[in-house]
């Protein structure tokens, strides 16, 4: 099938070029030698090129000064669909199918000659439509009343869907339009019909919406033939009976959200006044969408603040190892580089990932964690990339994948070493800025996502064994963050234990108030193979099951109630052995120091000195009785 490039503005609107898939490439630029030469001083001599890759047409910027845009989105390279509007310099070009034997630019000429266009003002400088309408007749008084009612209702809405429903109904009430479609840009910049009062079968490509957004102009298309407006034979979403179309961009402070389109069958002609009304509604819609997004950001920020206050998104510790980790996070967080977090199970890899997200400008965006080890190969692919309705048995509706949900935020891939080869290949393409497709779909999807991954596996060993792609491994470890195990963090284990004790006491509302000296010594000496997670679980157990005012060794759930060492930890220091022996004797004699001195063969002064070293002269032993002084 042949396609056409149609120039929509400039000195020769409607001029076009038929492009054939057999061509090696098609060039666009200011130089007269280009396949599509443009009389545009804002265009580079060689601005962009198009080529066919056996399946789709592609467009690529050729290092131009002012960039190349597709549907208002700046691109280095993009896949084209019929109806896409390409902007090079100040020139607008529509990519369209060739229809029958018509020249590819014939319909565009008709469109150019039948369209009234109005430059949309800045949101801060919009005309005073209400006062104008009130002075111009009873029909416009009704429109003004609709505008006032809409303004009162929009700020109360708590979803985009409700905003769209209100706007659609307001346009129907205020104008002679009998078809209304509201197009909003998705994460990949593509327009989707999110609100409409016409059948899906009438929806084709949003040509007029794309034109309105790209040019920032409102348009009234008057099609005197009674046939549906089209470009190159490719119908818009307007039903066959429609003879007129209004298309207006929805403005925002920093970007255009989409466009409003409405059509008339010809029974009631759309007028310049109707265009004014839709422009006013579009401004209200843009403000409503902007306010809704602002509220969402505030709610997310409040949630993050609440979580931070409760200490869920911070690490606790003062050791040199953990301070070095904090420094690394502070350097890594603000940039968008891909990060690979390595560490043993239970060291806090997800917590580090969340801290990296919070340190980035994306902190107000979504943070989406997913454990790759929790899904089978087929389910993981659907979880990550989404699926279309009917893609497989049980897929009764379209489902967005986690990559789409994480748009403008961070996606955390835990246990990435468990990812299948097929998922690894798709992930690599996304990291290289290529679009992806949902399972069972053919629509290319572009997302802006920072990827942070984690593993406790030896990935170089996995690469050597062929279980992990070497190119993906090197792409993932642009920055590598190593989390130290708890056994290498020194006295951080005591700081963490105290932190967890107070945390769980606050949550449960009861439990021991402190650790006994024996329990603290046991915590310090344990190897903690399960790292922070194991320590946290042990402290939680002690708070739930502890009966006294102090946490004892037995409350922590160690295999041996008198020691926190593991089965293979037989060798201890002389000081540790001495302390254990003295405390064991004291417990056996019921805390009587005089009897203990006789058994130990030492003087009371020596015993007092040793006890002072162990944490003071008042120590709990055995059944919580105080040592007799």
N, C-alpha and C positions, 0 to 999 in steps of 0.2 A: 504494500500500500504506500502511495506517495503522500507527502505532507507538504505544507506550505508555511513560509514565514511571511507575515503580513505586517507592514508598517502602519501604525495607528495614529501617528502624529508627525510633526515636522513639516518639511516643505512638500512632501509627496505622500500624504496619508492615503492608504489603500494600496500603495505599491507593494509588490510581493515577489516571492521567489519560490518556485516549486523545487523541493529537495527530494532526491532519490536515494534509497538505501544503498544503491550501487556506488554512489559517490564515496571517495575516500574521506573527504571532509568538506564542510561548508564554513567559510570564514566570513566574519562580520567586522567592519571597522570603517574608519574615515578614509583610508586609502582607496583610490578609485579602482585598484586592481582586485579588491575583495569581491567575493561572490555576492554579498549584499552590502554595497557601499552606502554609507550614511553621511549626509550633510549635517554633521553635528560636531561642533568644536569641543564638546565635552567627551567625545569618543576618542580612543586611541587609534592609531593607524591600523594595528591589528588588535582588536578588542577582545573577541571571543571566537571560538570555533565549535562546530557541531559535528558529530559523527555517529554512525550506526554500528552497534556492536553485535549484530545478528538477532537481537531481540528488541532493543529499545534505542531511541535516539537520546544522545547525551549532549550536554553543553558544558563548556569549560572556559573559564576566564584565562586570558593569555597574558597575564601580568599587567593588566590595564591600570591606568592611573586612578580612575574613579570607580572601578569594580564592576562586576556583573551581578544582576539581581534576577531571581525567579520568584514571582509572586511576592515581591517586597523583601525577600530573604537573600542577603548577600551570599554568594556561593563561590567556591573554587571549582567545583564540579557538581553536576546534578543530572538526574534522569528527568526527561521531559514527558509530559502528558498533554494530550490535546486540550486546548484551552489555557495552557500556561502562558503567562505574560512575562516576557523577558525585557529587562531594562538595561540598556547600554548607554552610558552618558545620560542624555535626556530623551533618548528615543525609546518608544514602547513598541515591542514586537510581539504578536501573538503567534503561538505555535499551533497549527490547525491541520486537520485532515483535508486532503483534496476530495472534492465531491463531484461525482459524475464527470462531465467533460468541461465543467466551468473552470475558468482561470482561478487560481487560488486566492486572488485578491478581489474577485468580483463582489462577493458578499461584504467584504470589508469596506469597499467603496460605498455600498448602499448604507452600511451602518454609519459611516462617517457623515453622509449627507442627510441622515434622518435623526441625528442625535443632537439634542440641546444639552450642553454641559455647563455646570456652574462650579466655580472654584469654591471648595469648602473652606470656611474661615477657621482660624485657630480657635480651640475650645474656649479660650478666654475672651475672644472677640466675636462670638456668634451674634447674629442680628437679633434684635428684639422681636422675635416672631409673634409673640402673644399680642403685643400692642398693634402690630401690623394686621394681624388676622382679625382682631376685634373691630377694626375700622373698615373691613372690606366685605361685609355681608353676613347673612344668617348662616350659610353653610360653613363659613370660616369661624363664626362664633362657636359652632359646635366643635370644630377642630380645636379651638383654643381651650374649650372646656375639657376635651379629652386630654390635651397636653397638661393642664393643671392637675387633673385627677391622676394621670400617670406619674407626675413628679411627686405627688403625695404618697403613692403606693410603692414606688421603686425602692426607696430607702428602707422599707420594711422587709424586703425579701431576703431569704437566707440561703438561696441557691441560684446558680446560673439558670437552671431550668425554669424556675418561677419568674425570673427576670425576662427570659425569652418569651414565655407565655403571655405576660402582661404586654410586652412590646408588640407582639404579633396581633393581639386583640385590639390594641390602641390604633394601629395602622389601619386595620379593617374598619374600625368605627369612624376614623377621622378622614378617610379618603374613599375614593370609588374603587379601590383595588379589591379584587376577589381572590388573588393569590398572594401569599406572603411567605418569604423564606428568609431566615436569618442565618448567615454564614459566619462561623467563628474559626479563627486559625488554631490549629492543633499544635502539639509540641514540635512537629517537624515543619511547621509553617504552612502546611496544606490546609485548604478550606474544607470544612465539613458543615453540612446542613443540620444544625442543631435545633432549629425551630421552623416548622412549616405547616401549612394547612392544605397541602396538595399531596397526591400519591407519590410514593417512591418512584414509580415508573416514569414520572414526569421529570425526575432529577437527572440531569446529565452533568456537564461540566460548568463551573461557575465563571463563565467568560466575563460577564458584565461585572460581577463582584470583583474579580481579579483586576479588571480595568479601573474600577472605582478606587480600589485600595492603592494600586500602583501609582495612579495619576493624582490621588487625593482630590478627585473631582466627583461631584454628584452628576448623574446623567439621567435624562428623560429620553428614552428611545421611542420614537413614534414610527411605527411600522404600518404604513398606509395600505399595504396589500392584504392585511388580515392574516398573513401567515406568521408563524412564530419567528422572531428575530433569530438569526443564526450567523455564524462566521464559518465560511467555507463548508456550508452544509451541515455543520455539527450543531445540533440543537442545544439551546440552553435549557435550564430547568423549567421554563415557562411552558404551560400546556399549549396544545395546538391551537386552541381558540383564542389565545392571548394575542392582542395586537399592540399593546403598549407595555413598556417596562420602565420602572424607576429603580435605579441602583445607587446607593449612598454609602460611603465608607463610615464605619463606626470609629470615631476618633478616641484617642487616649492621650495622656500626658507625654508618654515617651514612644508609644507605638500604636498602630491601628489594630483594633481587635478583630475586625472582620468587616462585613458589609450587610446592609439590609436591601433586599430586593422585593418588589411587589409588582404585580402585573394586572392588567385589565383586559377583559374579553372584548371590549369595544362597546358594550352596552352603556357604560359610563366612562367617558374619556378622562384620562389622567391629565392634569393641568400643571402649569407652573406653580400654582398655589399648593397642589398636592406635593410637589417636589419640595417646597419650602417646609411643609408640615413634616415630611419624612426626615428632612435634614435636622429639624428641631428634635424629633424623636431619637435620631441617631446620636445627637449630642447627649441627650438624657441617658441613653443606653450606655454610652461610653463611660459617663460619670458613675453610673450604677455598677458597671462591671469593675471599674477601678476601685470604688469604695468596697465592693465585696471582696476583691483580692487583698485590699489593705486590711480588712477585718480578719481574713484568713491568716495573713502574715502576723498580725498582732496576737491572735489566738495561739498560733504556733510558738511565737516568741514567749508568750506567757507560760505555755506548757513547758518549754525548755527551761525557763527560769524556775518554775516550780520543781522540776526534776533536779536542776542544779542545786537548789536550796537543800534538797533532801540528799544530796551527795551521790546521786546515781551516775553521774557522768563525769566523775573525777577520780583520779587515782590517789591513793594515800601512801605516803612514804617520804623518807628523808635521806635514804642511802645514796652514795655516789652513783650507783647503777641506775636508780630510778630518777635521779636528777638529770643524768645524761639523757634518759628517755624523754623527760619533759622538754629538754632543750631541743631534741630532735623533732618532737611534735610541733613545737613553736616555729621551727624552720620549715617543716613540711606542710603544715596546715594551710597557710595562706596561698600556696600555689596549687595548680590543678593537675600536677603530675600524678601518674599512676603509682600506687603504693602497694608493696607486698609486706605484710606483717608476719613475722615468724616467731614462734614461741611454743613452749610445751602446752599441753592441755591444762586449762585452768589458770593461765597467767594473766588473762584479761585482754585477749586480742580484740574482741568486739568493743570493749571499753575504749581501747586506744583508737579504733576506727571511728568511734563516735566523737572522741576528742579532736581528731583530725578534721572531721566534718564541721564541728562547732567552731574551729579556728579559721575556717574558710569563709569567703564571702557568700557561699552557698548555705550558710547556717540557717537562713530563713526558708530554704527549700527543703524538700523531703529527704529524709534519711531512711533508706530501705535496706534492711539486712535480710539475707537469705543464706541458709545452710545448705550447701551443695550436696552434702552427704545424706540429707534427709529425703531426697527424691530419687526415684528411678531415672534412667536416662531419658525416657520419653516424657515423663512428667516434669523433669527439670527443664527441658527445652520449652515446654508450654509455659512453665512458671516464669522463665526468664524473658521469653520473646512474645508470649501471648498466643492466642489462636483465634481463628475465625469460626463462625458458626458452621457446624457440619464437618470440621476438619478431621474429627475422629469420633468414634462411638462415645456418646455422652456429652459431646460439645454442642449443647443446645442453644448457646448464645456466644457472641463475640466476647473475648476476655482480654483485657490489656495485660501485657507482661510487666515484670518488675522494672525492666529498663524504661518503659514508658512512664510508669508510676514515679520513677526516680528522676524524671526530666527536670533539669536545672537544680539538681541536688546530688546526692551521693548514693551509690549502690555498693553495699558491702557484701562481698562474696566470701563467706566463711567456708573453710575446708575446700579450697579450690582444687586441691590435689585429687579430690574424688570426682571431678567433672569428667564426663565422657569425652571421647575424641571428637564426636560431632559437635558437641557444645563448645569445646575448645576452639574449633575452627571458626564457628560463628562469633565467638567472643573476640577472637583475634581480629576479625574484619571490623567489628564495632570499634575496637581500640584504635584501629587505623583509619577511623572517621568514615567508614563505609556505612550506608544504610542497611537495615535488616528488614525482614518480612515476618509477619506472624505465621505460625504453623497453619498451613492450609490457605494462606493468602499470597497475593502477588503485589501488594501495594508497598513500595519502599518507604520505610519509616526512618526519619532522622531524629536523634535525641541528643541533648546536651547533658551528659552524665559524667561525673567523676567516679572512677572505679577504684575501690580499695579492696584488696583481697587478703586473705590470711590462710595459713596452713601450719600444722604441726608436723607435716611430713617432710622428708628429705627430698625436695623437688629435684636437685641435681641427680640424685639416684633414680628418681622416677624418669627423668629425661634419658638417662643412660639405658634404662630398661625399656624405653619406648612407651611408657605409660603417660607421659606428659610431653606436649610439643615443646621443642627447644625454642622455636621462634616466639611462642606465647610466653615462655618462662622469661626470656630476656625482655620482652615487651612489658611484662608485669612488674619486674623488679627494677623499674626506672629509679625508684627509691625503695630501699629495703630497711625496714625497722625491726630490730631484734628486741624482744621483751625478755628481760632476765628472769630466770626461775626464782621462786621465793627463797630457796636455800642460799642464793647468792646475794640476797638483799640485807643481810645482817639483822640489825635490830628493827627493821621494817616489820618483821613478823609480829613483834610486840605491839608496835603502833597500830597495825592492822587489827590485831586481836582486840585491843581496846576500842577501836573504831566500831568494829562489828558488835561488840558487847553493848555499847551505848545505842547503836542502831536498832538492835533487836529488842532491847529493853523498852525503847520508845514505841516500837511497833506492837509488842505484846502487852506492855503495861505492867510487867512484873519480872521477877527473876533476880538472880544474884547481882550484886552491885559492883563487884570487883573480882579479880583473879587472886587466888592464894599464891604465895610465893612459890610453892611447889608447882602449881599449874603454869605460872609464868616461865619457870625454869624448863618445864617439860615442853612448852610451846617453843621456847627458844632452841631446844636441842633436837626437836623432831625434824626429820628430813623433808616432810611434806611433799611427797611425790605428786600429789594432786594439786599442788601450788595454792594460790589464793582461794580457789573454789573449795578445796578440801578444808582449809582453815575456816572459811566462812561457814561451811556446813557444820564443822565441829563446834564453833561458838554458838551457832543457832541451837544446836542440840543441848548445849550446856545451859542456855537460858531457859529452854522449854522444860528440861528435866531437873535442873538444879533446885535444891530445897533450901539451902542456907543463904547467907549473905555473900558468900564467896564461891567462885567456881573452883572445884577441886579437879584433880587429874581424872578421877573416875567419871566426872560429868562430861569430859571431853570425848569419851568413847575410844580411848586408846586400847589396844589389845591387852596390855598389862597395866593395871590400875596404878602401879607405883612408878611407871616410867613411860616416857613418851618416845622412846627409841623404837625403831623397827626391828624385826627379827634378826636382820643381818647387821645391826648396829651394836656390836658387842664391845668394841674398844671405845673407851671414854677417857677423858683427861683425868689426871690425878686429883685435881681440885674438885671435879664433878663427883668422882668416886668418894672422896672424903666427905663432901657435903651430904651425899645420899646416905652414907654410913652414919653420920652424926644424927641426921633427921630420923633415920630408922630406929636408932637407939632411943632417942627422945620419945618417939611414938610408943615404943615398947614399955618404957617406964612411966608412961602417962604424963610426960612433960616435966617430971621432977628433975631439976638440973643437978641437984646434989648426987642422986643415984646415977644419973647419966655420966657425971664426971668420974665416978668410981668405975663404971663399966668401961669407959673410954680410956681411963688412965691419964687424964689431963686435969689441970686445975680449973677452978671456976672462971678465973680471968681469961684463960685461953678459950674456954667455951663461949663466954660473953663476946670475945673478939670475933670468933667464928660466926656466931649468930648475927652480929652486927654486919658482917660482910654479906650474910645471906639475906639481909633485908630487915634487920631490926631485932630488938630483944623480945618482941611480942610476935610469935609465929603460931599459926594454927597447925595442929597435928592431929592425925587420926580422926577421931570423932568430933573435931572442931573445938576441943578444949584448949585453952591457952596454956602455953608453957609456964610452969610455975617458976617464978622468980624468987 
